[in-house]
């Protein structure tokens, strides 16, 4: 899952990004309302964490603009305000949830997971994907091959999840890199090959096929 954090308190934003990355999400961070609106409009995000008090455009206006343009990405609003009116205004502009600073990081992660789960259920999608003897539970972040549970790191799970969600399709290396790593990543793009190789070793060699010159495909038959 790919998240966007729009927060002008840089220490908080980077702390949240570090924690959510450790949870297995790809996280982008911007510190300005106008840049946040641009990134949310142009990028493919599964959720936006949006502060209200921002330079450029405040969070209310960013949220309203996204909804007016037809973007349905879940939005979790953050604010130092705590009045009922402020919460109502945030939700009226189209936000899906509201969290008042200071907040518990554990609570934020729980809210993020709940919004992502709700979005999947709203789309009629099950969090459990079964392909032959492979079962991937994207909500619990657990993977089974036959009767055996396979332990994966957060990044390994994210790569597998992206392939599972598009099972049977060819997914390019650049698509995986964009979805699993944040836009600040400037390392070796061959990192994708390393993770695919690890997944094949932990799961089964023929499960993820290389389509030469195009990318990778998760086989849907056992």
Buried (B, 14 or more C-beta within 10 A) or exposed (E): BBBBBBBBBEEBBBEBBEBBBEBBBBBBBBBBBBBBBEBBBEBEBBBBBBBBBBEBBBBBBBBBBBBEEEBEBBBBBBBEBEEEEBBEBBBEBBBBBBBBBEEEEEEBBEBBBBBBBEBBEEEEEEBEBBBEBBBBBBEEBBBBBEEEEBEBEEBBBBBBBBBBBBBEBBBBBEBBBBBBBBBEEEEEEEBBBEBBEBBBEBBBEEBBBBEEEEBBBBBEEE
